[in-house]
């Protein structure tokens, strides 16, 4: 089984981010009518949970069904278990949770830095170190897997 390179993975990540942003915008639009019916704080909390559920369903469905999101399909990659079989529910949930723990703080810190550069700078540096540890792991890993996949018990492979 061949492993995709770092550049291919990064390009797939960018494409995935665009697709997920579109998905979340549509899901947010679907949820919007409830904002007028509920107190503002309750509506925001429920919308956040709803968007998280949409993300979990999107990734879970794709990973468990075929091992491929649209971005992975486009870039000819597949998520599998270490032995090459399809991922199971436990691995998909673990990968999703670890992905949230990795990417959401990075995204939030990037937005914070956009608005308040001086205050956010130390956190941006910390997030960049975390990012480089995650992606740099593939350079030292024997199977060139990212830290996220190593911890979740999954691997990304090339498809033909």
N, C-alpha and C positions, 0 to 999 in steps of 0.2 A: 504494500500500500504506500503510495506516494503522499508526501505531506506538502501542502501549499506553502509558498514562501511568505515572508513577512510582508512584502509589498502587496501581494495579492490579498492577504488577510486585511491589511489596512484599507485597501480599496473596497473590499467587501464590507468592512465596518462602516465606511463613509456612506456607501450605498444603503446599507441597513439603517443607518441613522436617518437618512432622507425618507425611507419607506416608513419607519416607525413614527417620524414626525407627522407625516401625512395621516397615518392611521390614528394617532392621538388627536389630531385636529378634527377628524371626522367623528371620532368617539366623543370628543368634547362638545361638538355641535349637537350630537344626539342627546347628550345629557343636559344641554342648556335650558330647555323648558322647565326643568325642576328647580332652577335657581330662583324663579319667581314664587315658587310654592313653599320654599323652606327658608329658615333663617340663614343669613349669609355664611356664618361659620360652619353650620351643619352642611350646607350645600357644597362648600369648598372641600370639607373633609370627605363627604360622600363621593364627590367628583374625583378626588385623588384616589380613593379606593377603587372606584369604577375604572379609572384609567390604568391602574395597576393590574386589575383583573383582566382588562383587555390585552395588556402586554403579556401577561402570563398565559392567557388563552392562545394568543398568536404564536408565541414561541413554543409553548407546550404542544400545540396541535402540529406545528411544522416539524419539530424535532422528533416527536413520537410517531408521526405518520410516515415521514419519508427521510427524516434527518436533514432536511433542507428548508430554509426559509427562501424567499424569493431572491434575496441577495446571494445566498449560498448557491442556489441553482444557477444564477447568472454567472457567477465566478467559478462554477464547476467544483464545488466543495460539498462535503457531506459530514455531518456530525455522527459519530459512531461510538460504540463502547470500545475499550482498549483491544478487545479481541476481534473487532470488525463487525460485530453484530449491531443491530439497532439499539439505540439508547433506551434504557428503561425509565419508568416514571421517577424513581428516586434520583437518578443521575440528572434528568431533565430539570427537576425541581431544584436540586442542589446547584446546578449550573446557572439557573435563572436567579436564584437568591445571591449567589456569589457575584454574578454579573451586576445585579443591582447595587451590591455593596461596593463594587469597584467603579462602575461608570456613573452612578448618580451623584456621589460626592464630587467627582471630577467635573461633571457638567455643572453642578450647583456652584462650585468654586470658580469655574470659568465665567459664569454669569455674574457672580459677585465681583470678580476682578474687572469685568467690563464696566461696572458702575462705580466701584470704589477701589481703584488700583492700589493705593497705599496700604489700606487696611487688609486687603485680601492677599497681598504679595506673599507673606510667609506660608499661607495655606495653599496658594498656587504652587509654590515650590515643593511643598509636601506632597501634593497631588501628582506633580510631575515625577517625583521620585517613585511614588506608588505605580504610576503608569509605566515608567521605565523598568521597574522590577518585573511587572507583569509581562510586558512585551520582551524584555531582555532575557527572561527565563527561557524563551525559545532558543536563544543562542547557546545556552549551556545544557539544555535538556537533551538527552540522548535521542529522543524521538522528535525533537524540534516542536514540542507542544507548548502552548502558552500556559502560564501558571494557573489561570482559570480552569483550563481543561484538565490539567494535572490534578488539581484539587477536587474537581467534580467527577473524576473518573471517566472522562470523555476524551475523544480526540477528533481533530479535524483532518480529513483526508481529501485528496484530489479525486474527482470523478472524471470519466471520459466523456 
